[in-house]
Structure formats: structure tokens, C-alpha cells
Amino acid sequence: KFYFIVVNKRLEPMERILAWMVSHVKQVQMDV
């Protein structure tokens, strides 16, 4: 839910960071 709140604020830098974190986590989950 926290991620959605930040995205709703439309903070571009934060969105990029969160997007990178989410994609990174997904890659890690796929590797596992």
C-alpha cells in the first residue's frame, strides 16, 4: 500500500526509485 501512496503523490524521482526496486525484487524472486 505504501508504494501506491507514493505513486499517487506523483513524485517522479521516487517513482523511478520505486520502479527500480520493484523490478529488482521481481528479478530476485524469479532467480530464486
mmCIF entry with sequence, helices, sheets and N, C-alpha, C, O atoms, coordinates in Angstrom:
data_MODEL
# 
_entry.id   MODEL 
# 
_entity.id                         1 
_entity.type                       polymer 
_entity.pdbx_number_of_molecules   1 
# 
_entity_poly.entity_id                      1 
_entity_poly.type                           'polypeptide(L)' 
_entity_poly.nstd_linkage                   no 
_entity_poly.nstd_monomer                   no 
_entity_poly.pdbx_seq_one_letter_code       KFYFIVVNKRLEPMERILAWMVSHVKQVQMDV 
_entity_poly.pdbx_seq_one_letter_code_can   KFYFIVVNKRLEPMERILAWMVSHVKQVQMDV 
_entity_poly.pdbx_strand_id                 A 
# 
loop_
_entity_poly_seq.entity_id 
_entity_poly_seq.num 
_entity_poly_seq.mon_id 
_entity_poly_seq.hetero 
1 1  LYS n 
1 2  PHE n 
1 3  TYR n 
1 4  PHE n 
1 5  ILE n 
1 6  VAL n 
1 7  VAL n 
1 8  ASN n 
1 9  LYS n 
1 10 ARG n 
1 11 LEU n 
1 12 GLU n 
1 13 PRO n 
1 14 MET n 
1 15 GLU n 
1 16 ARG n 
1 17 ILE n 
1 18 LEU n 
1 19 ALA n 
1 20 TRP n 
1 21 MET n 
1 22 VAL n 
1 23 SER n 
1 24 HIS n 
1 25 VAL n 
1 26 LYS n 
1 27 GLN n 
1 28 VAL n 
1 29 GLN n 
1 30 MET n 
1 31 ASP n 
1 32 VAL n 
# 
_struct_asym.id          A 
_struct_asym.entity_id   1 
# 
loop_
_struct_conf.conf_type_id 
_struct_conf.id 
_struct_conf.pdbx_PDB_helix_id 
_struct_conf.beg_label_comp_id 
_struct_conf.beg_label_asym_id 
_struct_conf.beg_label_seq_id 
_struct_conf.pdbx_beg_PDB_ins_code 
_struct_conf.end_label_comp_id 
_struct_conf.end_label_asym_id 
_struct_conf.end_label_seq_id 
_struct_conf.pdbx_end_PDB_ins_code 
_struct_conf.beg_auth_comp_id 
_struct_conf.beg_auth_asym_id 
_struct_conf.beg_auth_seq_id 
_struct_conf.end_auth_comp_id 
_struct_conf.end_auth_asym_id 
_struct_conf.end_auth_seq_id 
_struct_conf.pdbx_PDB_helix_class 
_struct_conf.details 
_struct_conf.pdbx_PDB_helix_length 
HELX_P HELX_P1 AA1 PHE A 2  ? ASN A 8  ? PHE A 2  ASN A 8  1 ? 7  
HELX_P HELX_P2 AA2 GLU A 12 ? ASP A 31 ? GLU A 12 ASP A 31 1 ? 20 
# 
_struct_conf_type.id          HELX_P 
_struct_conf_type.criteria    ? 
_struct_conf_type.reference   ? 
# 
loop_
_atom_site.group_PDB 
_atom_site.id 
_atom_site.type_symbol 
_atom_site.label_atom_id 
_atom_site.label_alt_id 
_atom_site.label_comp_id 
_atom_site.label_asym_id 
_atom_site.label_entity_id 
_atom_site.label_seq_id 
_atom_site.pdbx_PDB_ins_code 
_atom_site.Cartn_x 
_atom_site.Cartn_y 
_atom_site.Cartn_z 
_atom_site.occupancy 
_atom_site.B_iso_or_equiv 
_atom_site.pdbx_formal_charge 
_atom_site.auth_seq_id 
_atom_site.auth_comp_id 
_atom_site.auth_asym_id 
_atom_site.auth_atom_id 
_atom_site.pdbx_PDB_model_num 
ATOM 1   N N  . LYS A 1 1  ? 0.841  -1.204  0.000   1.00 0.00 ? 1  LYS A N  1 
ATOM 2   C CA . LYS A 1 1  ? 0.000  0.000   0.000   1.00 0.00 ? 1  LYS A CA 1 
ATOM 3   C C  . LYS A 1 1  ? 0.875  1.252   0.000   1.00 0.00 ? 1  LYS A C  1 
ATOM 4   O O  . LYS A 1 1  ? 0.531  2.258   -0.621  1.00 0.00 ? 1  LYS A O  1 
ATOM 5   N N  . PHE A 1 2  ? 2.000  1.185   0.695   1.00 0.00 ? 2  PHE A N  1 
ATOM 6   C CA . PHE A 1 2  ? 2.903  2.338   0.785   1.00 0.00 ? 2  PHE A CA 1 
ATOM 7   C C  . PHE A 1 2  ? 3.350  2.783   -0.600  1.00 0.00 ? 2  PHE A C  1 
ATOM 8   O O  . PHE A 1 2  ? 3.426  3.978   -0.887  1.00 0.00 ? 2  PHE A O  1 
ATOM 9   N N  . TYR A 1 3  ? 3.647  1.803   -1.459  1.00 0.00 ? 3  TYR A N  1 
ATOM 10  C CA . TYR A 1 3  ? 4.116  2.128   -2.799  1.00 0.00 ? 3  TYR A CA 1 
ATOM 11  C C  . TYR A 1 3  ? 3.056  2.903   -3.569  1.00 0.00 ? 3  TYR A C  1 
ATOM 12  O O  . TYR A 1 3  ? 3.369  3.874   -4.257  1.00 0.00 ? 3  TYR A O  1 
ATOM 13  N N  . PHE A 1 4  ? 1.792  2.473   -3.452  1.00 0.00 ? 4  PHE A N  1 
ATOM 14  C CA . PHE A 1 4  ? 0.702  3.133   -4.163  1.00 0.00 ? 4  PHE A CA 1 
ATOM 15  C C  . PHE A 1 4  ? 0.539  4.563   -3.676  1.00 0.00 ? 4  PHE A C  1 
ATOM 16  O O  . PHE A 1 4  ? 0.252  5.459   -4.470  1.00 0.00 ? 4  PHE A O  1 
ATOM 17  N N  . ILE A 1 5  ? 0.717  4.788   -2.380  1.00 0.00 ? 5  ILE A N  1 
ATOM 18  C CA . ILE A 1 5  ? 0.575  6.136   -1.822  1.00 0.00 ? 5  ILE A CA 1 
ATOM 19  C C  . ILE A 1 5  ? 1.634  7.057   -2.421  1.00 0.00 ? 5  ILE A C  1 
ATOM 20  O O  . ILE A 1 5  ? 1.330  8.183   -2.815  1.00 0.00 ? 5  ILE A O  1 
ATOM 21  N N  . VAL A 1 6  ? 2.863  6.583   -2.489  1.00 0.00 ? 6  VAL A N  1 
ATOM 22  C CA . VAL A 1 6  ? 3.953  7.398   -3.034  1.00 0.00 ? 6  VAL A CA 1 
ATOM 23  C C  . VAL A 1 6  ? 3.695  7.708   -4.502  1.00 0.00 ? 6  VAL A C  1 
ATOM 24  O O  . VAL A 1 6  ? 3.889  8.838   -4.951  1.00 0.00 ? 6  VAL A O  1 
ATOM 25  N N  . VAL A 1 7  ? 3.255  6.693   -5.248  1.00 0.00 ? 7  VAL A N  1 
ATOM 26  C CA . VAL A 1 7  ? 2.982  6.886   -6.678  1.00 0.00 ? 7  VAL A CA 1 
ATOM 27  C C  . VAL A 1 7  ? 1.856  7.894   -6.868  1.00 0.00 ? 7  VAL A C  1 
ATOM 28  O O  . VAL A 1 7  ? 1.896  8.710   -7.788  1.00 0.00 ? 7  VAL A O  1 
ATOM 29  N N  . ASN A 1 8  ? 0.860  7.837   -6.005  1.00 0.00 ? 8  ASN A N  1 
ATOM 30  C CA . ASN A 1 8  ? -0.270 8.757   -6.111  1.00 0.00 ? 8  ASN A CA 1 
ATOM 31  C C  . ASN A 1 8  ? 0.179  10.198  -5.919  1.00 0.00 ? 8  ASN A C  1 
ATOM 32  O O  . ASN A 1 8  ? -0.456 11.121  -6.430  1.00 0.00 ? 8  ASN A O  1 
ATOM 33  N N  . LYS A 1 9  ? 1.267  10.395  -5.187  1.00 0.00 ? 9  LYS A N  1 
ATOM 34  C CA . LYS A 1 9  ? 1.786  11.750  -4.960  1.00 0.00 ? 9  LYS A CA 1 
ATOM 35  C C  . LYS A 1 9  ? 2.477  12.275  -6.215  1.00 0.00 ? 9  LYS A C  1 
ATOM 36  O O  . LYS A 1 9  ? 2.791  13.462  -6.308  1.00 0.00 ? 9  LYS A O  1 
ATOM 37  N N  . ARG A 1 10 ? 2.715  11.377  -7.187  1.00 0.00 ? 10 ARG A N  1 
ATOM 38  C CA . ARG A 1 10 ? 3.330  11.756  -8.468  1.00 0.00 ? 10 ARG A CA 1 
ATOM 39  C C  . ARG A 1 10 ? 4.719  12.350  -8.268  1.00 0.00 ? 10 ARG A C  1 
ATOM 40  O O  . ARG A 1 10 ? 5.058  13.374  -8.861  1.00 0.00 ? 10 ARG A O  1 
ATOM 41  N N  . LEU A 1 11 ? 5.514  11.702  -7.432  1.00 0.00 ? 11 LEU A N  1 
ATOM 42  C CA . LEU A 1 11 ? 6.899  12.156  -7.242  1.00 0.00 ? 11 LEU A CA 1 
ATOM 43  C C  . LEU A 1 11 ? 7.766  11.391  -8.235  1.00 0.00 ? 11 LEU A C  1 
ATOM 44  O O  . LEU A 1 11 ? 8.094  10.226  -8.015  1.00 0.00 ? 11 LEU A O  1 
ATOM 45  N N  . GLU A 1 12 ? 8.134  12.054  -9.328  1.00 0.00 ? 12 GLU A N  1 
ATOM 46  C CA . GLU A 1 12 ? 8.873  11.380  -10.395 1.00 0.00 ? 12 GLU A CA 1 
ATOM 47  C C  . GLU A 1 12 ? 10.136 10.670  -9.906  1.00 0.00 ? 12 GLU A C  1 
ATOM 48  O O  . GLU A 1 12 ? 10.312 9.488   -10.203 1.00 0.00 ? 12 GLU A O  1 
ATOM 49  N N  . PRO A 1 13 ? 11.022 11.346  -9.168  1.00 0.00 ? 13 PRO A N  1 
ATOM 50  C CA . PRO A 1 13 ? 12.238 10.667  -8.695  1.00 0.00 ? 13 PRO A CA 1 
ATOM 51  C C  . PRO A 1 13 ? 11.908 9.442   -7.864  1.00 0.00 ? 13 PRO A C  1 
ATOM 52  O O  . PRO A 1 13 ? 12.528 8.391   -8.028  1.00 0.00 ? 13 PRO A O  1 
ATOM 53  N N  . MET A 1 14 ? 10.934 9.572   -6.972  1.00 0.00 ? 14 MET A N  1 
ATOM 54  C CA . MET A 1 14 ? 10.557 8.447   -6.121  1.00 0.00 ? 14 MET A CA 1 
ATOM 55  C C  . MET A 1 14 ? 9.961  7.331   -6.961  1.00 0.00 ? 14 MET A C  1 
ATOM 56  O O  . MET A 1 14 ? 10.207 6.152   -6.705  1.00 0.00 ? 14 MET A O  1 
ATOM 57  N N  . GLU A 1 15 ? 9.176  7.704   -7.966  1.00 0.00 ? 15 GLU A N  1 
ATOM 58  C CA . GLU A 1 15 ? 8.552  6.684   -8.824  1.00 0.00 ? 15 GLU A CA 1 
ATOM 59  C C  . GLU A 1 15 ? 9.635  5.878   -9.527  1.00 0.00 ? 15 GLU A C  1 
ATOM 60  O O  . GLU A 1 15 ? 9.530  4.658   -9.655  1.00 0.00 ? 15 GLU A O  1 
ATOM 61  N N  . ARG A 1 16 ? 10.675 6.570   -9.981  1.00 0.00 ? 16 ARG A N  1 
ATOM 62  C CA . ARG A 1 16 ? 11.764 5.868   -10.675 1.00 0.00 ? 16 ARG A CA 1 
ATOM 63  C C  . ARG A 1 16 ? 12.468 4.917   -9.723  1.00 0.00 ? 16 ARG A C  1 
ATOM 64  O O  . ARG A 1 16 ? 12.777 3.780   -10.076 1.00 0.00 ? 16 ARG A O  1 
ATOM 65  N N  . ILE A 1 17 ? 12.720 5.402   -8.496  1.00 0.00 ? 17 ILE A N  1 
ATOM 66  C CA . ILE A 1 17 ? 13.406 4.571   -7.499  1.00 0.00 ? 17 ILE A CA 1 
ATOM 67  C C  . ILE A 1 17 ? 12.542 3.367   -7.131  1.00 0.00 ? 17 ILE A C  1 
ATOM 68  O O  . ILE A 1 17 ? 13.030 2.238   -7.069  1.00 0.00 ? 17 ILE A O  1 
ATOM 69  N N  . LEU A 1 18 ? 11.259 3.617   -6.889  1.00 0.00 ? 18 LEU A N  1 
ATOM 70  C CA . LEU A 1 18 ? 10.352 2.526   -6.516  1.00 0.00 ? 18 LEU A CA 1 
ATOM 71  C C  . LEU A 1 18 ? 10.229 1.538   -7.662  1.00 0.00 ? 18 LEU A C  1 
ATOM 72  O O  . LEU A 1 18 ? 10.210 0.326   -7.444  1.00 0.00 ? 18 LEU A O  1 
ATOM 73  N N  . ALA A 1 19 ? 10.145 2.052   -8.882  1.00 0.00 ? 19 ALA A N  1 
ATOM 74  C CA . ALA A 1 19 ? 10.021 1.182   -10.050 1.00 0.00 ? 19 ALA A CA 1 
ATOM 75  C C  . ALA A 1 19 ? 11.258 0.292   -10.155 1.00 0.00 ? 19 ALA A C  1 
ATOM 76  O O  . ALA A 1 19 ? 11.154 -0.895  -10.466 1.00 0.00 ? 19 ALA A O  1 
ATOM 77  N N  . TRP A 1 20 ? 12.433 0.878   -9.893  1.00 0.00 ? 20 TRP A N  1 
ATOM 78  C CA . TRP A 1 20 ? 13.671 0.102   -9.957  1.00 0.00 ? 20 TRP A CA 1 
ATOM 79  C C  . TRP A 1 20 ? 13.682 -0.955  -8.862  1.00 0.00 ? 20 TRP A C  1 
ATOM 80  O O  . TRP A 1 20 ? 14.055 -2.103  -9.103  1.00 0.00 ? 20 TRP A O  1 
ATOM 81  N N  . MET A 1 21 ? 13.272 -0.563  -7.651  1.00 0.00 ? 21 MET A N  1 
ATOM 82  C CA . MET A 1 21 ? 13.241 -1.506  -6.530  1.00 0.00 ? 21 MET A CA 1 
ATOM 83  C C  . MET A 1 21 ? 12.288 -2.652  -6.821  1.00 0.00 ? 21 MET A C  1 
ATOM 84  O O  . MET A 1 21 ? 12.626 -3.813  -6.593  1.00 0.00 ? 21 MET A O  1 
ATOM 85  N N  . VAL A 1 22 ? 11.097 -2.337  -7.322  1.00 0.00 ? 22 VAL A N  1 
ATOM 86  C CA . VAL A 1 22 ? 10.100 -3.369  -7.615  1.00 0.00 ? 22 VAL A CA 1 
ATOM 87  C C  . VAL A 1 22 ? 10.627 -4.322  -8.681  1.00 0.00 ? 22 VAL A C  1 
ATOM 88  O O  . VAL A 1 22 ? 10.512 -5.539  -8.540  1.00 0.00 ? 22 VAL A O  1 
ATOM 89  N N  . SER A 1 23 ? 11.208 -3.768  -9.752  1.00 0.00 ? 23 SER A N  1 
ATOM 90  C CA . SER A 1 23 ? 11.727 -4.608  -10.830 1.00 0.00 ? 23 SER A CA 1 
ATOM 91  C C  . SER A 1 23 ? 12.874 -5.469  -10.303 1.00 0.00 ? 23 SER A C  1 
ATOM 92  O O  . SER A 1 23 ? 12.995 -6.637  -10.673 1.00 0.00 ? 23 SER A O  1 
ATOM 93  N N  . HIS A 1 24 ? 13.713 -4.896  -9.440  1.00 0.00 ? 24 HIS A N  1 
ATOM 94  C CA . HIS A 1 24 ? 14.842 -5.639  -8.876  1.00 0.00 ? 24 HIS A CA 1 
ATOM 95  C C  . HIS A 1 24 ? 14.337 -6.790  -8.013  1.00 0.00 ? 24 HIS A C  1 
ATOM 96  O O  . HIS A 1 24 ? 14.837 -7.911  -8.106  1.00 0.00 ? 24 HIS A O  1 
ATOM 97  N N  . VAL A 1 25 ? 13.351 -6.508  -7.179  1.00 0.00 ? 25 VAL A N  1 
ATOM 98  C CA . VAL A 1 25 ? 12.784 -7.538  -6.299  1.00 0.00 ? 25 VAL A CA 1 
ATOM 99  C C  . VAL A 1 25 ? 12.171 -8.654  -7.132  1.00 0.00 ? 25 VAL A C  1 
ATOM 100 O O  . VAL A 1 25 ? 12.319 -9.832  -6.806  1.00 0.00 ? 25 VAL A O  1 
ATOM 101 N N  . LYS A 1 26 ? 11.477 -8.283  -8.215  1.00 0.00 ? 26 LYS A N  1 
ATOM 102 C CA . LYS A 1 26 ? 10.851 -9.296  -9.072  1.00 0.00 ? 26 LYS A CA 1 
ATOM 103 C C  . LYS A 1 26 ? 11.925 -10.180 -9.690  1.00 0.00 ? 26 LYS A C  1 
ATOM 104 O O  . LYS A 1 26 ? 11.752 -11.395 -9.789  1.00 0.00 ? 26 LYS A O  1 
ATOM 105 N N  . GLN A 1 27 ? 13.039 -9.573  -10.107 1.00 0.00 ? 27 GLN A N  1 
ATOM 106 C CA . GLN A 1 27 ? 14.126 -10.347 -10.706 1.00 0.00 ? 27 GLN A CA 1 
ATOM 107 C C  . GLN A 1 27 ? 14.694 -11.317 -9.679  1.00 0.00 ? 27 GLN A C  1 
ATOM 108 O O  . GLN A 1 27 ? 14.986 -12.468 -10.002 1.00 0.00 ? 27 GLN A O  1 
ATOM 109 N N  . VAL A 1 28 ? 14.851 -10.852 -8.443  1.00 0.00 ? 28 VAL A N  1 
ATOM 110 C CA . VAL A 1 28 ? 15.391 -11.703 -7.378  1.00 0.00 ? 28 VAL A CA 1 
ATOM 111 C C  . VAL A 1 28 ? 14.448 -12.874 -7.127  1.00 0.00 ? 28 VAL A C  1 
ATOM 112 O O  . VAL A 1 28 ? 14.891 -14.012 -6.972  1.00 0.00 ? 28 VAL A O  1 
ATOM 113 N N  . GLN A 1 29 ? 13.149 -12.594 -7.087  1.00 0.00 ? 29 GLN A N  1 
ATOM 114 C CA . GLN A 1 29 ? 12.165 -13.655 -6.855  1.00 0.00 ? 29 GLN A CA 1 
ATOM 115 C C  . GLN A 1 29 ? 12.218 -14.672 -7.995  1.00 0.00 ? 29 GLN A C  1 
ATOM 116 O O  . GLN A 1 29 ? 12.111 -15.876 -7.759  1.00 0.00 ? 29 GLN A O  1 
ATOM 117 N N  . MET A 1 30 ? 12.381 -14.193 -9.229  1.00 0.00 ? 30 MET A N  1 
ATOM 118 C CA . MET A 1 30 ? 12.445 -15.086 -10.375 1.00 0.00 ? 30 MET A CA 1 
ATOM 119 C C  . MET A 1 30 ? 13.688 -15.966 -10.277 1.00 0.00 ? 30 MET A C  1 
ATOM 120 O O  . MET A 1 30 ? 13.633 -17.160 -10.572 1.00 0.00 ? 30 MET A O  1 
ATOM 121 N N  . ASP A 1 31 ? 14.819 -15.368 -9.859  1.00 0.00 ? 31 ASP A N  1 
ATOM 122 C CA . ASP A 1 31 ? 16.064 -16.127 -9.738  1.00 0.00 ? 31 ASP A CA 1 
ATOM 123 C C  . ASP A 1 31 ? 15.913 -17.222 -8.691  1.00 0.00 ? 31 ASP A C  1 
ATOM 124 O O  . ASP A 1 31 ? 16.427 -18.328 -8.856  1.00 0.00 ? 31 ASP A O  1 
ATOM 125 N N  . VAL A 1 32 ? 15.208 -16.905 -7.623  1.00 0.00 ? 32 VAL A N  1 
ATOM 126 C CA . VAL A 1 32 ? 15.034 -17.885 -6.546  1.00 0.00 ? 32 VAL A CA 1 
ATOM 127 C C  . VAL A 1 32 ? 14.041 -18.941 -7.010  1.00 0.00 ? 32 VAL A C  1 
ATOM 128 O O  . VAL A 1 32 ? 13.737 -19.872 -6.265  1.00 0.00 ? 32 VAL A O  1 
# 
